[in-house]
Structure formats: C-alpha cells, structure tokens
Amino acid sequence: MPKISAATVADHRAQQRRALVTAARELLETEGDAAAVTFTAVARRTGLARNSVYKYFADRAELLAAVVQESTPRWTERITAAMAAADTPELRVAAYVRAQCELVRDGEHRIARALAGDRDAAALREAAGHAHHELLAPLLQALTDLGDTSPELTARLLQGLVNAAVTALESGAPYHPTTNRTTTLAVAALTAVRPSAD
C-alpha cells in the first residue's frame, strides 16, 4: 500500500486532489494559457507520477473545471464583500465594478482569461457558466433594489462595460484612471433604469 500523508486514505486523496488543482491554477497564473495545464506538467509540480493524475481527474477538462470551481468562491467573495460595505444600490454597483478591476490588478483574472480559450469540454463549459452566474448574482440584486424591471439585461450590459475595462487594463491602461472612468460610467448609466417619480 502506498504511503499516505494524512490521517485516512480519504483525507490523503482529498489532499492530493487539492494539490493537483493548486498546481493547475499556478500554471494558469504563470503561463497565462490553458494549454500549459497538462497532466505531465501538473504531475511534475506535485511530485506525482503522470498516471496517478488519472486517479483524480478523467481528463484535462475535468481538472480545469475543478480550477474554476475552486476559484469562483474566492472571486465572488471579494465582489460580494466589497458590495456589502456599500450603503446604497448605486454604491454597490460601483463596488461591483471596482472589485472586478481589482481582480485584474491582482492577477486573478489571468486564470479566467486563460480558461476562456479552452471551453471545448462540457465540464469546463458548465463550470464557467456557473462561475459567470455566481459573479452576476450580487449585481442583479443591486439592480433589483434600484427598481430595474430588466435587471438581467442591464447586468449583462454593465458587465460588457466591465469587460471592456478588463481588456484595457490587460493591455496596459493605467489602473486608477481606467477604474475610475468605468465606475463613473456604470453609475451614470443607472439613471436609465431607475423608475420615474411619476
């Protein structure tokens, strides 16, 4: 029986699986390309034999999906925490925009960008779709609180603005002016979704 470094075999397996996911995430962060995440590269980083990786993941897509599932709560937590600290729906929308720009500044978005070009497998598409839904949820709530009658459409349009900011930041645009301009535009756009006083 192989040596285990945990109290039980189940704990050992969970530990090894976490190590593989961490290794895959680190490869995405450093290489910026999902193609860099191979079972060979992940095995090398964790000290496992390449064939051992198959005990935890059926294929590469399943491993990448696990990276998305592991990363999404961290991203969502940062966004929701920033929004929770805001006093009004408008300020919550502003916090939503700023938090996403901060994720880019801090390198977290490199993972999402690297994964964006590798969505051939159903497991990865499903995980990415779930991640997108989780990230939009707090924005939808803020828009609903504003009285927006089409919060889903507004959220997607605002996310388009954020995506443009992300592209600009990744292309070298200065962080503070880009973030400030994007936030100002997003909040200004809310005048179109507030119910009239009549």
Helices and strands as residue ranges (DSSP letters): H 9-31, G 34-36, H 39-46, H 50-53, H 60-84, H 89-105, H 109-116, H 122-145, H 151-170, H 175-189, G 190-192
